[in-house]
Amino acid sequence: MSLERDEVELVAQFPLPPGQPVAPPKRIRVRRLSAPPPYTDPSPSDVPNHPHPHPHPPSQSRPPHLPHIITLAPLRREVTSETSHRPLPALPEPGIDSLAEQTTSNQSQSPSESFPPPLPFPHPSTTRSPSPSPYVPPPPPPPPPPPPLSHIPLIPPISSVSPGTRIIKSRSTFRPFAALRLSKATRNATVQITEHAARQAAEQAKYEAELARRRAAEEEAAKRSAEEAARKTAEEVARQAAIQEAAKESVHSTIRPLLSRSLTSDDERLSAFSLCAQVCKTNRLDLSTVLQEPFLEGQPPVYWAILNRLTATSQGNDETPDPLVVDLLNACQPLSETTIASVRSACMLTSNNPLLQHLFWQFPVLSPLSARDTMLLGPAGSGDVVDVEETQDGTGTFVAHIKIRRFRLRMRVSKFVQVEFVTSERMWIIKFAVDAERTPGGRFESRWLLSLELANHSTPAWVDANLLVSGQSDPSNNWDIPEPVFSVPMGCDICELQPGPENGIRVRLDDTPMRPHLLNECVDNCSSCPFFLLTWTHSLFKRSLALVDSEGTLHAQFNVRLAQPLLPPMSPISRDLSDSASQTSSSALETMTISSQSDSLRPPSVKSKSKDKRGRKSSEQVVYTSLRRGV
């Protein structure tokens, strides 16, 4: 059958659970377009006369057991003045879901109402008027054809809507920021999360406040405890200090009577030291520290013990030291620097050289020996020896006999030898040293230096001294040849000798006839032999002369006169030699040593004896006086 316009009715119904009213099917009108044929009015005979069914039977409904019923029926071709110019509505857009939701909600509100059933397909005779109808203008051009039925999605049925309910259709609008808006559930959840976070923050703040309060309380308690402990410690320290002060005073009162008496018995000393040791042990004190404290007029007890000791001359025995001094030094081990200085000062003030030398030997820490010298002198059994003889005539003249053990070996190992002795309320220091000096040619040259110094706190003095070093002949040689004597004059004719190492008198030994004896153990004696011995066998020229004896000990004699040197009339000394400042700063002054026996060993001269004696005498004086160097 050819139609100008076919209308297709698509009805889809989904099954519903039992007990729920059947919703009317949703009708989707899809207009299928085709070319309109020429209009022809059908004759009345073509339309059968059968009763027209009621367009909307009230009780007609689709059975619920048919889930999907698609009914295709041609729609009525009834053209009126209202519908001829009104286009059909467009296909539902995606916004149909909102319409379905709205319809469902309306159906839930009035479940008793139901959508009226669809109208049956009218017969052509019912739409045709018996009289010829007036001319009807053609309808507007149809819209584009709908998509095939296979591409039309099945839409669930829409609940019935009551007749009085107004269905509001929403149009789909593109909202680019619609996805960014939070849903109600999300907003509610956000509020809950915020409230929960706020509660947690409040609880955390409360916990931290409580923790801070407890911590502050603990710190306050710890502070109070520390203050209490410090107070108790201070009280305990003060109490212990008071007890120790009382113990020290007890020790001082025990030692003080021993110092006021010249001699004490062994029992008294042992009893006093035992009592002091017991008191110090009970009160946790060190006896050595207590005995070295300067509690008696700023000096330790050993200082006063040396000053109050009877001199060796009055006792008649200069080899036995005072037992009290030795006991005090033994109890003071290890000796402090203050105690060492006090012992040396006391021996200097009393000019007690025997006691000082004995203390040097018994307590090496008091002696000027270096650690290397102490190791080298250990096998020898004793240190250096210095014996002083004073004239007691008021001139201050004295003679010091010096024995330096293992001299040559110590100079090779330590490069330094020092001896000390006291006399005339001064402490004298004699030093032998080896120093290296750069020559103008750029090479190094060894220098042997001899210096004379005054120790600190000594009284300045004029010095006119002479050091005599006697050579030692070979013991196996029986020739009656006198031993050589090397004389080294030393003096200060410009000013007094001041205490301190920087003010000492220094002379050089390796520029004198002593040089070969300083550097060699065996020296050829041909230059010292008499002229008539030169005709003897050659073996006599190899006689050895040693600076030290068979045990390696250097024997020297130091003659000192505490007066300004008397110089005979002579040519004026140049300013550079008379300048005391330049002479003091000089590290090595050259001097010419002479031998007291060298002139007698010279070959006889053709001149007369009287002239020879006068000439030799004047020559000795000129050489001795003109080559002296005072610093």
C-alpha positions in Angstrom: 0.0 0.0 0.0 1.4 3.4 -1.0 1.2 6.2 1.5 2.4 9.8 1.3 3.6 9.7 4.9 4.0 6.7 7.1 4.1 7.0 10.8 5.7 4.3 12.8 4.8 3.7 16.4 7.4 2.1 18.5 6.2 0.7 21.8 8.5 -1.0 24.2 7.4 -2.4 27.5 9.6 -4.0 30.1 8.4 -6.6 32.6 7.7 -5.4 36.1 7.8 -7.3 39.3 4.5 -8.7 40.5 2.3 -6.5 42.5 3.5 -3.3 40.8 1.0 -1.6 38.4 1.8 -1.9 34.8 3.1 1.3 33.4 1.8 2.4 30.0 4.3 1.9 27.2 6.3 4.7 26.1 5.6 5.8 22.6 8.3 7.1 20.4 7.1 8.6 17.2 9.5 8.3 14.4 8.6 10.0 11.2 9.6 8.1 8.1 9.8 10.4 5.2 8.9 9.6 1.6 7.8 11.5 -1.4 4.2 12.5 -1.1 2.0 10.9 -3.8 -0.8 12.9 -5.5 -3.8 13.2 -3.4 -6.8 11.1 -4.4 -10.0 11.1 -2.5 -11.2 7.5 -1.9 -14.7 6.6 -2.7 -17.1 5.7 0.0 -17.4 2.2 -1.3 -13.8 1.5 -0.5 -14.3 2.2 3.2 -16.0 -0.7 4.9 -18.8 0.1 7.3 -17.7 -1.4 10.5 -18.0 0.1 13.9 -15.2 2.4 14.9 -13.6 1.2 18.0 -13.2 3.5 20.9 -9.9 5.3 20.4 -8.9 5.0 24.0 -10.4 2.0 25.8 -10.0 2.6 29.5 -9.3 -0.9 30.4 -7.0 -1.8 27.6 -3.4 -2.5 28.7 -0.7 -4.5 27.4 0.0 -7.8 29.1 3.0 -7.7 31.5 4.5 -10.9 30.2 5.5 -9.2 26.9 8.8 -7.4 27.7 9.3 -5.8 24.4 6.5 -5.2 21.9 7.2 -3.1 19.0 4.0 -2.1 17.2 4.2 -0.6 13.8 1.0 1.0 12.7 0.2 3.7 10.3 -0.9 6.8 12.1 -4.1 8.6 11.3 -3.9 10.8 8.3 -6.1 13.3 9.9 -5.2 16.7 8.9 -6.6 19.6 10.8 -5.9 23.2 10.8 -3.9 22.9 14.0 -1.7 20.0 13.0 -1.1 20.8 9.4 1.2 23.7 10.2 2.8 22.4 13.4 5.9 20.2 13.0 6.4 17.1 15.0 8.7 17.2 18.0 12.3 16.2 17.5 13.7 12.9 18.7 14.5 12.8 22.4 18.0 13.9 23.3 20.1 12.6 26.1 18.1 14.7 28.4 15.3 12.1 28.1 16.8 10.5 31.2 15.8 13.4 33.3 12.4 13.2 31.8 12.2 9.5 32.6 13.3 10.2 36.1 10.7 13.0 36.4 8.0 10.7 35.0 9.0 7.9 37.3 8.9 10.2 40.3 5.4 11.3 39.2 4.3 7.7 38.9 5.6 7.0 42.3 3.6 9.9 43.7 0.3 8.7 42.0 0.6 4.9 41.4 -3.1 4.5 40.8 -3.1 6.5 37.6 -2.1 4.8 34.4 -1.2 6.0 31.0 -4.1 5.6 28.5 -3.7 2.8 26.0 -2.7 3.6 22.5 -5.4 4.3 19.9 -6.2 1.7 17.3 -5.4 2.3 13.7 -8.4 4.1 12.3 -10.0 2.9 9.1 -9.9 5.2 6.1 -13.6 5.4 6.0 -13.7 7.0 9.4 -11.4 9.8 8.5 -12.9 10.5 5.2 -15.9 12.9 5.1 -18.8 12.0 3.0 -18.8 15.3 1.2 -15.9 16.5 -0.7 -13.5 18.4 1.6 -12.2 21.7 0.7 -8.7 22.2 -0.6 -6.1 21.6 2.0 -2.7 23.1 1.5 0.1 20.6 1.3 2.1 19.9 4.5 5.5 21.4 5.1 8.5 19.4 3.9 9.2 16.5 6.2 12.3 16.3 8.4 15.2 14.0 7.5 14.5 10.3 7.9 15.2 8.7 11.3 17.9 6.1 11.8 17.1 2.5 11.3 15.2 0.7 14.0 18.1 -1.5 14.8 20.0 1.6 15.9 17.2 2.9 18.1 18.0 2.1 21.7 15.4 0.5 23.8 14.2 2.9 26.5 12.8 1.5 29.7 9.2 2.2 30.3 8.2 5.4 31.9 5.9 5.2 34.9 2.5 6.5 34.5 1.9 10.1 35.0 -1.3 11.5 36.4 -3.2 13.7 34.1 -2.8 16.7 36.3 1.0 16.4 36.6 2.9 18.7 34.5 5.9 17.2 32.8 8.8 19.6 32.6 11.2 18.7 29.8 14.8 19.6 30.3 16.9 20.3 27.4 20.5 19.0 27.3 22.9 21.9 27.6 26.7 21.6 27.3 28.2 22.6 30.6 32.0 22.4 30.5 32.4 22.8 34.2 29.7 20.4 35.3 32.2 17.6 35.9 34.1 19.9 38.3 31.1 20.3 40.7 31.0 18.0 43.6 28.0 15.8 44.3 26.0 16.0 47.4 27.5 12.8 48.8 31.0 14.2 48.1 30.1 17.5 49.7 28.8 15.7 52.7 31.8 13.4 52.9 34.1 16.5 52.6 32.3 18.1 55.5 32.7 14.9 57.6 36.4 14.7 56.7 36.9 18.3 57.6 35.1 17.8 60.9 37.2 14.6 61.6 40.4 16.4 60.7 39.4 19.3 63.0 38.7 16.8 65.8 42.1 15.1 65.2 43.9 18.4 65.2 42.3 19.5 68.4 43.2 16.1 70.0 46.7 16.4 68.7 47.0 19.9 70.1 45.7 18.8 73.4 48.1 15.9 73.4 51.0 18.1 72.6 50.0 20.6 75.2 49.8 17.8 77.8 53.2 16.5 76.6 54.7 19.9 76.8 53.3 20.4 80.3 54.7 17.0 81.4 58.0 17.8 79.8 58.2 21.2 81.5 57.3 19.5 84.8 60.0 16.9 84.3 62.6 19.6 83.4 61.6 21.6 86.4 62.0 18.5 88.6 65.3 17.7 87.0 66.5 21.3 87.5 65.5 21.2 91.1 67.2 17.9 91.5 70.3 19.1 89.8 70.3 22.2 92.0 69.9 20.1 95.0 72.7 17.8 93.9 74.9 20.7 93.2 74.2 22.2 96.6 74.9 19.0 98.3 78.1 18.6 96.2 79.2 22.1 97.1 78.5 21.4 100.7 80.4 18.1 100.5 83.3 19.8 98.7 83.4 22.6 101.3 83.3 20.0 104.1 86.1 18.0 102.5 88.1 21.1 101.9 87.7 22.1 105.5 88.8 18.6 106.6 91.7 18.7 104.2 92.8 22.1 105.3 92.7 20.8 108.9 94.8 17.8 107.8 97.3 20.1 106.0 97.6 22.2 109.0 98.3 19.1 111.0 101.1 18.1 108.6 102.6 21.6 108.7 102.6 21.6 112.4 104.3 18.3 112.5 107.0 19.3 109.9 107.7 22.8 111.3 109.5 21.7 114.5 111.9 19.6 112.4 113.0 22.6 110.4 113.7 24.8 113.4 116.3 22.4 114.8 119.7 21.9 113.2 119.9 18.2 113.8 117.2 15.6 114.5 117.4 12.0 115.3 116.3 9.2 113.0 113.5 8.2 115.3 112.0 11.7 115.3 112.1 12.0 111.6 110.6 8.6 111.0 107.8 9.2 113.5 107.0 12.7 112.0 106.9 11.4 108.4 104.8 8.4 109.4 102.2 10.6 111.2 102.0 12.9 108.2 101.6 10.0 105.8 98.8 8.6 107.9 96.9 11.9 108.1 97.1 12.4 104.4 95.9 8.9 103.6 93.0 9.3 106.0 91.9 12.6 104.4 92.6 11.5 100.8 95.6 13.9 100.4 98.9 13.4 98.6 101.8 13.8 101.0 104.1 14.8 98.1 101.8 17.6 97.1 101.3 18.8 100.7 105.1 18.9 101.4 105.8 20.9 98.2 103.3 23.6 98.9 104.9 27.0 99.8 103.2 27.3 103.2 106.2 28.6 105.1 106.8 32.2 104.0 106.2 31.4 100.4 108.7 28.5 100.3 108.5 24.7 100.7 109.9 23.0 103.8 113.0 21.7 102.0 114.1 25.3 101.3 114.2 26.1 105.0 115.8 22.7 105.8 118.7 23.6 103.5 119.0 27.1 105.0 119.0 25.9 108.6 121.4 23.1 107.9 124.8 23.4 109.6 127.6 24.0 107.1 129.9 21.1 106.3 132.9 23.1 107.6 131.5 23.3 111.1 130.5 19.6 111.1 133.9 18.5 109.8 132.3 16.2 107.3 131.5 17.6 103.8 130.6 14.2 102.3 127.5 13.5 104.4 124.4 15.5 103.5 121.7 16.5 105.9 119.4 13.5 106.4 116.4 15.8 106.8 116.9 17.3 103.4 117.2 13.9 101.8 114.1 12.6 103.6 112.1 15.6 102.5 113.2 15.2 98.9 112.3 11.5 99.0 108.9 12.3 100.4 108.3 15.0 97.7 108.8 12.7 94.7 108.1 13.6 92.0 109.7 17.0 92.4 107.9 20.0 90.9 109.6 22.9 89.2 109.0 25.1 92.2 110.8 22.7 94.5 113.7 22.3 92.1 114.1 26.1 91.9 113.9 26.4 95.7 116.6 23.7 96.3 119.0 25.4 93.8 118.3 28.8 95.3 118.9 27.6 98.9 122.2 26.0 97.9 123.3 29.2 96.1 122.4 31.4 99.1 124.4 29.2 101.5 127.2 28.6 98.9 126.8 24.9 99.8 128.4 23.3 96.8 129.0 19.9 98.4 125.3 19.5 99.2 124.4 20.7 95.7 126.7 18.2 94.0 125.5 15.4 96.2 121.9 16.2 95.4 122.8 16.3 91.7 124.2 12.8 92.0 121.3 11.4 94.2 118.4 13.2 92.4 119.3 13.6 88.7 116.2 15.7 88.1 118.0 18.5 90.0 121.1 18.3 87.9 121.7 20.0 84.6 122.2 16.6 82.8 120.1 16.0 79.8 118.2 12.7 79.2 120.9 11.5 76.9 123.6 12.3 79.4 121.7 10.5 82.0 121.6 7.4 79.8 125.3 7.7 79.0 126.4 8.2 82.6 124.2 5.4 84.0 126.9 2.7 83.6 129.6 5.0 85.0 127.8 5.1 88.4 128.1 8.8 89.0 127.9 12.2 87.3 130.3 15.0 86.9 132.3 16.3 89.8 133.1 19.9 90.8 135.1 20.7 93.9 135.4 24.4 94.8 138.2 25.8 96.9 137.7 29.4 98.3 140.6 31.5 99.5 138.5 33.1 102.3 140.6 36.3 101.9 137.8 38.6 101.0 138.8 38.9 97.3 136.3 36.3 96.1 139.0 34.2 94.5 138.2 30.5 94.1 139.4 27.5 92.2 137.0 24.9 90.8 138.4 21.5 89.9 136.1 20.0 87.3 135.9 16.3 86.1 133.6 15.8 83.1 133.0 12.0 82.6 132.8 10.5 79.2 133.4 14.0 77.7 134.2 13.1 74.1 131.3 10.6 73.8 128.8 13.0 75.2 129.9 15.7 72.9 129.4 13.4 69.9 126.0 12.2 71.1 124.4 15.2 72.8 126.5 18.0 71.3 126.2 19.6 74.7 127.9 19.3 78.1 127.0 21.5 81.1 128.3 21.7 84.7 127.1 23.8 87.5 128.5 24.7 90.9 127.9 27.4 93.6 130.3 29.7 95.4 130.3 33.3 96.6 126.5 33.2 96.7 126.4 32.7 92.9 125.7 29.8 90.7 128.2 29.4 87.9 127.5 27.5 84.7 130.2 26.2 82.3 129.1 24.9 78.9 130.8 23.0 76.1 128.8 23.0 72.9 129.2 22.0 69.3 127.5 24.3 66.8 127.4 24.3 63.0 128.1 27.6 61.2 127.8 28.4 57.5 131.0 29.8 56.0 131.2 32.5 53.4 131.8 29.7 50.8 128.4 28.2 51.5 129.6 25.1 53.4 128.9 24.2 57.1 131.7 24.2 59.6 131.6 22.8 63.1 132.5 25.1 66.0 133.5 24.2 69.5 132.3 26.8 71.9 133.0 27.4 75.6 130.8 29.7 77.6 130.7 31.0 81.2 127.4 32.1 82.6 125.7 33.2 85.9 122.4 31.5 86.8 119.3 33.5 87.4 119.0 35.4 90.7 122.8 35.5 91.0 124.7 38.6 91.9 126.5 40.3 89.0 130.3 40.4 89.3 133.5 41.3 87.5 135.2 38.2 86.2 138.9 37.6 85.5 139.1 33.8 84.8 141.2 31.3 83.1 140.3 27.7 82.2 143.2 25.3 82.2 142.7 22.0 80.4 145.5 19.5 81.1 146.4 16.8 78.5 146.7 13.2 79.5 149.7 11.2 78.2 149.7 7.6 77.2 150.1 5.5 80.4 152.1 2.9 78.5 154.7 5.5 77.6 157.6 5.9 80.1 159.1 9.0 78.6 159.4 11.8 81.1 157.7 14.4 78.9 155.5 16.9 80.7 151.8 16.9 79.9 150.6 19.8 77.8 148.3 22.4 79.4 145.8 24.4 77.3 144.9 27.7 78.8 141.7 29.5 77.8 141.5 33.0 79.3 138.0 34.4 79.9 137.0 37.7 81.4 134.9 40.8 81.1 136.9 44.0 81.2 134.1 46.2 79.9 131.2 45.6 82.4 130.1 43.2 85.0 128.9 39.7 84.1 125.1 39.7 84.3 123.0 36.7 85.2 121.2 34.9 82.3 122.3 32.8 79.4 122.1 35.7 77.0 124.9 37.6 78.9 127.5 34.8 79.1 131.1 34.9 78.0 131.7 32.8 74.9 135.0 31.8 73.3 135.8 29.5 70.4 138.1 26.5 71.0 138.6 25.0 67.5 140.7 27.9 66.3 143.5 27.2 68.9 146.1 24.4 69.3 143.4 22.5 71.2 141.5 21.8 67.9 143.2 18.5 67.0 142.7 17.2 70.5 139.0 18.1 70.4 138.4 16.3 67.1 140.8 13.3 67.5 141.5 10.8 70.2 145.2 10.3 69.2 147.3 13.3 68.1 150.9 13.2 66.6 153.3 14.9 69.1 156.0 15.7 66.6 155.4 19.4 66.9 155.9 19.3 70.7 159.1 17.2 70.8 162.4 18.8 71.6 164.7 19.5 68.7 167.4 17.0 69.8 164.7 14.2 69.8 164.1 14.7 66.1 167.2 12.5 65.4 165.7 9.6 67.2 163.6 6.8 65.6 160.5 7.7 63.8 158.4 5.8 66.4 158.8 8.7 68.8 156.9 11.0 66.5 153.7 8.8 67.0 153.4 9.4 70.8 149.7 10.1 71.4 148.4 13.0 73.4 144.8 12.7 74.6 142.5 15.4 75.9 140.8 12.9 78.3 142.2 10.2 80.5 141.8 6.5 79.9 138.3 6.5 81.3 137.2 9.4 79.0 137.2 12.0 81.8 138.1 15.6 81.0 140.2 17.3 83.8 140.0 21.0 83.9 140.8 23.8 86.5 138.8 27.0 86.5 140.6 29.9 88.2 138.4 32.9 88.9 139.2 36.3 90.5 136.1 38.5 91.1 137.8 41.7 90.0 138.1 43.8 86.9 141.0 42.5 84.8 144.1 44.6 84.9 145.5 45.3 81.4 149.1 46.5 80.9 149.8 49.5 78.7 149.1 48.5 75.1 147.8 49.9 71.9 144.2 51.2 72.0 141.6 48.5 71.3 139.4 49.2 68.3 135.8 50.4 69.0 134.3 47.3 67.5 136.1 45.2 70.2 135.3 47.6 73.0 131.6 47.7 72.2 130.0 45.5 74.9 126.8 45.1 73.0 128.4 43.7 69.9 130.6 41.5 72.0 127.7 40.2 74.0 125.7 39.3 71.0 128.6 37.5 69.4 128.1 33.7 69.5 131.7 32.7 69.1 134.8 34.8 69.9 138.2 33.6 68.8 141.0 33.3 71.3 144.5 32.1 71.2 145.4 29.4 73.8 148.9 29.0 75.0 150.7 26.1 76.7 152.6 26.7 79.8 155.2 24.2 78.7 155.4 24.8 75.0 158.1 27.4 75.3 160.4 25.1 77.2 160.0 22.5 74.4 161.2 24.8 71.7 164.8 24.2 70.1 167.6 26.3 71.7 168.3 29.6 70.1 171.6 31.1 69.2 170.8 34.2 71.2 172.0 34.6 74.8 169.9 33.1 77.5 169.1 36.3 79.3 167.9 37.9 76.1 165.9 34.7 75.3 164.2 34.8 78.7 163.4 38.4 78.5 162.1 38.1 75.0 160.0 35.0 75.8 158.5 36.6 78.9 157.5 39.7 77.0 156.1 37.7 74.2 153.9 35.7 76.5 152.5 38.8 78.1 151.7 40.4 74.8 150.1 37.4 73.4 148.1 36.8 76.5 146.8 40.3 77.0 146.3 41.3 73.4 144.2 38.3 72.4 141.9 38.3 75.4 138.3 38.8 74.5 135.9 39.9 77.2 132.1 39.9 76.8 
